[in-house]
Amino acid sequence: MNNYAPVLIPTLNRHVHFKRCVESLSACTYANETDLFIFLDYPLKDNHWEGYELTKAYLPSIKGFKTVNITEREKNYGAVDNSFKSMKYVFERYDKIIFSEDDNLFSSDFLSFINKGLDIYKDREDIFSINGYNYPIVIPENYQNDIYIWCGFSAWGCGTWKKKWEKVDWHYSGLKAFLENKQNLKKLNGIRENFAPKLQRIIKTGYVPGDTLICYHQFINNMFSVFPVISRVRNTGLDGSGVHCDAIKSDIYEKQKIYTGSDSYNLPHDIKPNKEINRILKKHFSISLKSKVKTAVKLLLMKTGFYHFSK
């Protein structure tokens, strides 16, 4: 393998998380063969400035990569636009990419794992991405593969291809009609119960989390993402410092086990979804009865025209 995907990390002011993320990435095998792209957003609030200045001061010291490419925004783009426009910039120069949020820590084989996956599955039209993160679930002991595929997606360290990324409808056309179809919802809830409320939130607010819309894209196109059985990423950002997640009391993510073995594992090209793992993931993402009722009421209001839409 001699054509390594570039890594993109958008950031703003979480200097402690960001520094740990970059240093962890630089310790990965093949980091010295990897082009790193960092897009530093501009502060929006007064409390962004201290962390922003510390992050900015750290940037010139970054080493261990083939190249380090830094873009400092001259105005605030916000987390979503900074990420999406950064992706567009990198895809104008490369046909594949590895994306990471700024609060991840990596196994030493993270880059090897993602790059192998990008090579092996590039021609499988039903594979959208290679994810380095695996959810805190218990994989059945009799499961023999090092990976599984699932109709889900995680932005906590993932690789994808330009030709597949550009097919995503970021304007979510047809989403309202999709949610009004009972068969669609039945099938969707059979995969992940908390997904319909996330899609409703897009319609309600117009705010488009990339991972949610990618999951929707995968669902309507019968696509999957590759996940490792043992995570190659540990996320440290569920401490209230980010914009997408509130702080949680559990340390299930902060102390999650990540892979420590060699990179001699097998990634079978013809891998299929596993029913037992699908069942485990459905349970992991189950929602309460109260949430199910609220979702059902919103769907009814949507059909009768009493639900407010952003567009």
N, C-alpha and C positions, 0 to 999 in steps of 0.2 A: 504494500500500500504506500503510494508516494504522492497522493493528491489529497491533502488533509483539508477538511472544511474549516473555514474561519469561525472564530467564536465572537459573538456579540454580547456585550453586557451594557444595558442602559443603567444609569444611576443618577443620583442627585445629592443627597446629604447624609446617607447612612454610612459614614466613613469607616466605622468599626466593622460592620457587616461586609462592606465592599472590599476592604483590605484583606480580610480573612478569605473572602471568596477568591480574589485574584491570586493570593499566595497559595491557596489550595490548588487552584487550576494550574499554576506554574510548576507545581510538583508532579503533575500528571505526566505519564509517558507520552511522548510526541508533542509536548508543549513547545519545544524548541523548533518544531516543524509547523507550528500553527500561527496564523495571523490573528492577532487580537484586536478587536474594534471596541472602543469605549465611547459612549455618547453621554456626556455630562449635561444634564438639563440645568436650566437657570432657575434660581430660587423664585418662588411665588409668594412665600410668607416670610415674615421676619425670623421665625424660628428655624428656617431652612439655612440661614446664612453661615452659622458656625460650622455645621457639618459639611456644608458645601465648600467652604474655604479649606477645611482639613482634607477633604477628598481631592480638591484641586491641587493642593500642595503635595499630595502623595503621588499623583499621576506620573510625574517625570522619573520617579524611582522604579517604576515597574519594569521588570526584566524577566528573562527566562523564556521568551516567545520569539518566534521567527521575526515578526514585526509587531510593534505596538502603535496603533492608529487611534488618535484621540480627537474627538470633535467636541468642542465646548459650545453649547447653545447660547445665543445672544438674547434669547427671550425664553420664557417658560412655555414648554410644550405640553407638560403634564405627562403622567406615566404612560398613558395609552398612546398618545401621538409620538412621544419620544421613542417608544418601542417600535411602532409601526413604520414610522419614517426612517428609522435606523435600519430596519429590515429591508426596506425598499432600497436604501443606499447600498447596502452590502450585496443585495441580489442584482444590482446593476453591474457588479464586478465578479460575482461567483454564481455557480449553479446549485450550490448547497450551502447550508449554514448550521451552526450550532448556537442556540440561544440560551442564555441563562439570566435569571434575575440576579440581583446583586447580594442576595442573602443566602447563597448556597455554599456548601462544602462538598468536595468531591473525593471519590475513591481514586487511587492512583491510576486505575485503568479506565477512568471515565472517557477520556478522549479516544482511546483505543476502541472501547465498546461502541461509542456513537459512530465513529468513522467506519468500523466494520459493518455496522447495521446499515449505514448509508450506502455502502458499496453493495451489500448483499441484496437489499430490498428495493433498490432504485427502480427496477423494472416491474415490480409488483404493483399494479395499479390500485390495489385495495389496501396498501400500506401508506399511511399519510406521514408518519413520523417515527423516529426512534427516541424513546424516552429514557433518560438516565435514572429517573426517580421511580420507585415502586412504593405503593401505599403500605401503611403499617398493617398488613394482613398476614394471616398464617397460610402459607401455601401447603397443599396436601403433601404428605411425606412420599406418596407414591408417584408424584409428578416428576418426570425424568428430565425435562428440558430446563435450560438455563434462562429461558425467556418465555413469555406468553404474549398473545395479542388480544386486544380488547378495544371495544368501541368507546374509547375515552382518550383523554389527552392531559398532559401535565406540562406546564411551562417551567417547571423546576429542573431545567437542564435537558434540552431536547434538540434533536437534529431533524431537518427536513430539506426538501428539494424545491428549487425555484419553480419548476413546472407544476408541482402540486400545490404549493403555497398560492400561486397566482390564480388558481381555480376556485378559491374560497370567495363566496359572495359576502363581502364585508358590509353590504347594505341590507343583509338578511331578508331579501325578497322572499315572499311566500311564507314567512314565519307565522303570521297570524292564521292563515289558512291551515297551516300544518298543525297548530295547537288546537284548532277547532275540530280536527278529525279524530274521532274516538279510537280508531284503529292505530293511528300513529302514537297516541298517548299510551295505549295499552302496551304496545311494543317498546316504547321508550321507557316506561316504568318497569318493564321487565328487565331492563339493563341497569337503570340507575334512577331511583325514585326522586332524588333531589334535583333532577335535571329540568323538569317542566317548570318549577318555580323560578329557576335561573333564566330560562327563556322568556317567561312572563315578565321578568324584571327588565329585560332588554326592551320589550315592547312598551312597558310602562314608563321607563326613564330615558330611553335612547342611549343609555350608557352600554357600551359593547365590550365586555371582557373578552379578550382574544381566545382564551382557552374554552370558554363556553360556546362561542360561535364555531370554533374548530370542531368541538364535539358534535354540534348540530350538523356541520358539513359532513363529518364522517358518517353520522347516522343516516342522512338522506341519500348518501352515495355508497352505502354498504362498505365503509372503509374502517380500518383499524390502526392503532398505534402499537408499536412493539414496546414491551416493558420487561425489565430484568426481574428475575425471581428474587434476587437480593439487590437492594437499591444501590445505585452508584452515586447517589446524592443524598445529603442530609440538609434539610432546610432549617435555618436559625432565625427566620424573620417573624415568627408568630408571637412577637413580644409587644405588639402595638406600635412598632416603628414604621410599618409599611402603610400603604394607602388602600390595599385590597382586603386585608385580613385584620380582625381585631386580635387583641392579646388573648391567649388561652392559658389556663392554669396548668394543664397537663404538659409533661415534658416528653410525650410520646414522639414528637417530631425532633425536638432538640437532641434527644439521645438515641435516635433511630440507628440501628446497625447498618453499616454500609460495607460493601464488598472489600475483601482484603486479599483475595487469591490472585492467581496468574491470569493472563489473557488468552489462555489456550482453550476456552470454552467454545462450544459449537452453537452457531446460530442457523438453524435449519431453514432453508429457503421456503419450504412448503408447509410451514407451521400453520395450524388451524386454531380457531378459538377453542378453549377448553370449558366444557359445561360446568364443571365443579368450581373452577376459578371464577367464572362468570357469576355463579351463585354466591360465592364468598364476597365478591365486589358489590353485588346488589345489596347484600346484608350490610356491608360496610357503609354504603351510602343511603341506607334507609332513612325515612323521615317519620316523625310522629303522626299519630292519627289527627291531631289538631292541624298540623301542616297540610296533611292530605285534604282535609275538609276545606281549608282556606284556599288551596289550589283549585279544588273543584268549584268553589263559589266564584272565583275569579274567572274561570273558564266559562261558566254560565253567563256571567256579566259580559264577558267578551262577545259571546254569541248574540246577546240581546242588545248590544250597543251601549251598555252603561259603564263600560270599562274605559278609562282614559288611555289614549295612545299618544306616544311621542311623535308619531308620523302617520 
